[in-house]
């Protein structure tokens, strides 16, 4: 709801006003919630969806069966809020309801009665009963008008409302009602209005919408950045746990590849260092897998708001990437600062920061890969399956499990397109071109 924030303000006046008339000001800072997270009530969720459309600002609302799953009191509150909104903001709302309560029915200004695909009546609410009385059907005092309208066109229930005792009853179809409505004064007035050509001189060009989105692209980008930052704060446990996981794994790794047990005087020692580098890259890549679930959980809202022209896709995608960059620097810092010198990699500071940069790029690649897989899969089970498959393919064709010479010709293209291969080769070149490995190269040439 705060996404329409204008420059210099936390929220626009329209936003705060919509919150108040929809009765959402008491829960404006409460999460909506889901099956696993307690949030606002069902009626408030319906009103949040309505509020999303109103702050657009949308001048025409078309709402179908909004009372599904709600009690009559909640439905009344929602329709009453909509009534106030469209009256004050000069909007239009077309709402279809099945068996509304009498108090909810009385909130409408006009009624459209559909039966068998035919418009039986369309006009002011005050005249709908008199129209059916002119046809010989009367609504009993004990009966709600909405229930009467639903039953009067039904073959099973129509007869009980027949009041012309001097004429025998016969079933009147929806088409006959529609034809009679054309002769009713409301129908005649409606026909005259529709038959009058629109006078273009009475309209102002400013009344036409000339922009695809309600506000500028910069404002949309700022709103999406603010929302993504809020979501990151709410998911802070995930990032804290990932940092703790990296810390624990870094401590385990540095004790496995302890520098006093690592030797740089043989090819065998180089292979152990290659294993340490490969394991570090593997950990950094696996750390990006959490993007799968977080991206999938946000997709329903994204697709709904994108299709309703809340924002272009790029304003949603950029914050998801940009705001994760500091997290990447933090995660890679934890791994490199703990393991680099304890394992015994080249002590040159330049090579230290090169390894740091390579792992940062690797983490960004992994995060982007898993976000892409989540967007393609759109389902947790499918995305997890594809994500695991993608990791296995990257590992198999990355050049460590099988060297380039051992990969068959028909799979060599997979080796060249594997981003893990480039990252892994960069780590290897950064380490083994150091001065500490010169002695191994000399021994190899002497042999």
Secondary structure by P-SEA (a helix, b strand, c coil): ccccccccccccaaaaaaaaaacccccccccccccccccccaaaaaaaaaaaaaaccccbbbbccccccccaaaaaaaaaaaaaaaaaabbbbbbbbccccaaaaaaccbbbbbcccccccccccccaaaaaaaacccccccccaaaaaacccccccccccccccccccccccaaaaaaaaaacaaaaaaaaaaacccccccccccccccccccccaaaaaaaaaaaaaaaaaaaaaaaaaaaaaaaaaaaaaaaaacccccccccaaaaaaaaaaaaaaaaaaaaaacaaaaaaaaaaaaaaaaaaaccccaaaaaaaacccaaaaaaaaaaaaaaaccccccccccaaaaaaaaaaaaaaaaaaaaaaaaaaaaaccaaaaaaaaaaaaaaaaaacccccccccccccaaaaaaacaaaaaaaaaaaaccccccaaaaaaaaaac
